[in-house]
Amino acid sequence: MADEEQHISTVDVRAGSTPHIVRYVLGISLALVVIVMLLVLWR
């Protein structure tokens, strides 16, 4: 029947791997922004 709820596991919905590279990219970007802002304010 079309009115029944479908329960799909997270792995099936995601359909791929989730590498943790995003954490490193965000961390490095945040550090660079902080350094640039400190250099701008230092002058």
VEXROGU-276727 format. One line per 5 residues: number of its first residue (from 0); their letters; for each residue x, y, z of N, C-alpha, C. Coordinates in Angstrom, 3 decimals, padded with zeros to 6 digits. Last residue first. Layout:
BEGIN
NUM = A = X Y Z X Y Z X Y Z; ...
This chain:
BEGIN
42 = RWLVL = 048.004 045.705 011.970 048.538 046.891 011.287 047.880 048.153 011.729; 046.474 043.828 013.261 047.784 044.142 013.814 048.336 045.439 013.216; 044.283 043.262 011.709 044.080 044.111 012.878 045.396 044.558 013.488; 045.499 041.596 009.807 044.834 042.849 009.383 044.678 043.791 010.568; 046.391 039.489 011.397 047.360 040.288 010.646 046.759 041.619 010.212
37 = LMVIV = 043.948 038.520 012.323 044.916 039.055 013.282 045.961 039.908 012.580; 042.851 037.658 009.906 042.197 038.749 010.648 043.150 039.356 011.671; 044.641 035.600 009.281 044.514 036.758 008.390 043.875 037.928 009.126; 044.148 033.837 011.433 045.485 034.399 011.225 045.418 035.652 010.352; 041.444 033.207 010.979 041.839 033.856 012.228 043.203 034.518 012.074
32 = VLALS = 041.650 031.950 008.492 040.853 033.175 008.630 041.241 033.927 009.894; 043.197 029.703 009.158 043.704 030.704 008.214 042.949 032.025 008.324; 041.439 028.362 010.903 042.737 028.834 011.388 043.308 029.909 010.467; 039.362 027.763 009.130 039.108 028.619 010.288 040.415 029.194 010.823; 040.703 026.041 007.365 040.121 027.299 006.877 039.885 028.265 008.025
27 = IGLVY = 041.325 023.925 009.085 042.408 024.689 008.459 041.894 026.037 007.957; 038.696 023.079 009.747 039.653 023.495 010.776 040.765 024.355 010.208; 037.609 022.387 007.262 036.993 023.445 008.062 037.954 023.974 009.114; 039.374 020.316 006.530 039.223 021.496 005.670 038.629 022.654 006.467; 038.955 018.477 008.585 040.268 019.082 008.405 040.179 020.342 007.563
22 = RVIHP = 036.271 017.817 008.201 036.710 018.387 009.481 038.037 019.100 009.325; 036.350 016.668 005.685 035.629 017.940 005.862 036.050 018.609 007.157; 037.487 014.205 005.904 038.325 015.286 005.371 037.666 016.646 005.587; 036.269 011.892 006.635 036.384 012.937 007.662 037.244 014.095 007.205; 033.909 010.540 004.286 035.273 010.755 004.776 035.312 011.930 005.756
17 = TSGAR = 031.506 008.481 004.058 031.588 009.867 004.530 032.985 010.085 005.104; 030.439 006.550 001.217 031.234 006.752 002.424 031.219 008.223 002.808; 027.029 005.852 000.238 028.445 006.129 000.017 029.171 006.318 001.319; 024.263 006.040 000.759 024.774 005.428 -000.477 026.222 005.805 -000.772; 022.407 007.046 002.568 023.632 007.789 002.297 024.282 007.318 001.001
12 = VDVTS = 020.515 005.041 002.677 020.122 006.378 002.222 021.355 007.171 001.809; 021.955 002.895 003.715 021.327 002.792 002.403 020.956 004.161 001.839; 022.710 003.955 006.194 023.743 003.544 005.242 023.161 003.451 003.831; 020.294 004.318 007.492 021.108 005.483 007.142 022.157 005.132 006.107; 017.540 002.345 006.203 018.688 002.561 007.085 019.526 003.737 006.584
7 = IHQEE = 014.174 003.223 005.968 015.394 002.926 005.233 016.572 003.247 006.146; 010.917 002.564 006.116 012.060 002.750 007.007 013.301 002.276 006.268; 007.932 004.033 005.073 009.108 003.271 004.681 010.243 003.595 005.639; 004.522 003.656 005.939 005.802 004.336 006.110 006.926 003.426 005.657; 001.813 003.297 003.630 002.675 002.752 004.666 003.988 003.530 004.718
2 = DAM = 000.283 004.114 001.504 000.210 004.910 002.722 001.132 004.410 003.825; 000.396 002.303 -000.582 001.173 003.538 -000.717 001.202 004.353 000.567; 000.831 -001.193 000.000 000.000 000.000 000.000 000.876 001.258 000.000
